[in-house]
Amino acid sequence: MKQTLLVLIMAAILIGGGAFWFISSAKKNSQTMPAITNSKNTVNPGATEKSGTTTKVGKITSNDGKFYLQEAGQIAKEIESYVVDLSVYVGQTVTVSGQYSGDTLFVGSVK
């Protein structure tokens, strides 16, 4: 019984020491590595992942419960919004601002 208890205590010390070393090592590395930030809120047209705020002008259309923005000379692109009731703007030419998730523009404002 005493041997089992001794083995458990030694294992706890070893595991705890390893965890302490890992945490302190990670903390040291995070202090020496500079953070990568993007201070501009722009869209890179060549990137496959879209990000940042985008503003577009076009006519809002609807088909099968989905909304689309038809820009002049472009193929209609799907838009969605959790903030704006897009059904109010169907048939109108508007300026929308929002952010992309995949190929869908999530509209935050309509003017």
N, C-alpha and C positions, 0 to 999 in steps of 0.2 A: 504494500500500500504506500509506504514511504517512497519507494523507488518510482512508482507511477506519479506521485505528486511532484517529486523532484524533476522528472522528465517533463511534466506539464509546465512547471515553472520555467525550466530552461527553454522550452519551445516558445513560451510567451515572451521571454526576454529576447530571444533571437528574432522572432517575428516583429516585435515592437521596435527593436533596433534597426531592422531592415526597413520598416515603414518610415522611421525617423530619418534614415539616410536618404531614402527616396524623396521624401518631402523637402528636406533641406537642399538636396541636389537640384530638384525641380525649381525651387525658389531661387537658388543661385543662378541657374540658367535663364530664368525669366528676367532677372535684373540685368544680365549682360546682353540679352538679345533685344534689339530695338523693336518697338511695335510697328506693324505695318498698318498705315491708315490711308484713307482716301478722303482728302478734305474737300474735293469737288463732288458735287451732286449732279453728275452728268451721265449721259448714255454714250457708250462707245459703240458706234454703228458696226464695227467689225467683230465685236465680241459675240459669242454664242449665248452667254448669260447676260440678260438685260437687267439693268439696275438704275437707280436714281429716278428723279422726276422728269417726266416727258410731257410736253404740251403739243397737242395736235388740233387741227381745224378740219371739220368735216361734217357730213350729215349723218345723224343717228337714224338707223333703221332697226327693224325687229323682225325676226323670223323664228317660229317655233319656240317662243319664250326666251330666246337669246337676243342680245343686242349687239349691233355692229356699228363701227364708225367707217363711213365711206369718204375717204379723202379724194380730192380731185385727181383723176388719173391713176388711182391706186386700187388694188383689190380691197374690198371691205374686210376689216379686221375686227375680231371679237373684242368686246369690252364688257366689263362687269363693274358693279359698285355696291358696296355695303353702306355707303354714306349718302349717295344721291339716287333719287327715284328716276332712273333713265327713261321710263315710259312716258314721263311728262315731256321729254324732248324729242320723241320719235317724229321724224319728218322735218326737223329743224336743223339748220346749219349752225354749229356751235364750236366753241373752243373748249376742249377737255384737257385736264391735267391729271396725271396719275402716275402709277408705277407698274411696270411689267412684272408678271409672274409667268414664266414660260413665254408663250405667244399672246397671252391675254393681257390687255391693259386694264388695270383696276383703277377706275376713275375716282378721284377724290373731290374734284370740283368741275362744274360746268358753267360757262359764261356765254 
